[in-house]
Amino acid sequence: MQWYWLEQVKPHCDQFNSIHEKLIARWQELGERRRRIAPEAPLHLTGVFDEPEDRITVEYMRDVAQQAGWRSVPLDIAEIGWNGEVFTDLADNPIRFLFKLYPWEWLLRESFGEHLLTDRIGMVEPPWKMVLSNKAILPILWEMFPGHPNLLPAARERSVLSGPCFEKPIYGREGAEVRLLAAGEIPERRPDRVYQAASRLPRFDGWHALIGSWVIGGKAAGIGMREDRQPVTTNTSRFVPHYFK
């Protein structure tokens, strides 16, 4: 969408956006690996299809995968079965390769999560992504690399940080349950929270601006700009296109 905006509004400018091309290229790389393992196996793509954002994202990922040569099968997360040996789709076909728009920590809590230890399903999102989605890593990173310019002071205890800070749930996305605490404000202790020193976002015409980065196959692929009147970016923050000359 933001690329179409660029072509229509700023046709003589450019944009840091190669997401589409890099996704296709990455699916082609994964397709080469598939041909060595199970050349006839399709790609199943799953998510919570009752959520429009999930359904649209899965359909887009399905589109780029098909452009890269994959045969694909969409499947709601609730429709995945287990036949006692392997995960299956609605036609009882084994699922060999799965793209999932569903958090690992949720997946492992499900009743069939224990089967992930025995089934040899090929997950496109690797399990180590659980480490990156767990904010408990923030205090550990600060302890390992104190003062690093790419990090903010973080701790499991609010009292360790003297100034204003953000209280964040260990598991949370898109700004859910994030609170800005004033200097000296001590909330009730909760073991499922971490605290990170506040770093104010730049403001333009009253809007706080935040850059989100895409990384595909270990390479920078583009940015997305989010803006909000509030200092915490959420899933209702507006998305704005960008350009550079």
Secondary structure, DSSP 8 states (H G I E B T S, - for coil): -HHHHHHHH-TTSB-SB-HHHHHHHHHHHHHHHHHHH-TT--EEEEE-TTSHHHHHHHHHHHHHHHHTT--EEEEEGGG-EE-SSSEE-TT--B--EEEE-S-HHHHHHSTTGGGGGT---EESS-TTHHHHT-TTHHHHHHHHSTT-TT---EESSGGG--S-EEEEESS--TTTT-EEE-TT------TTEEEEE-----EETTEEEEEEEEEETTEEEEEEEEEESSSS--TTSEEE---B-
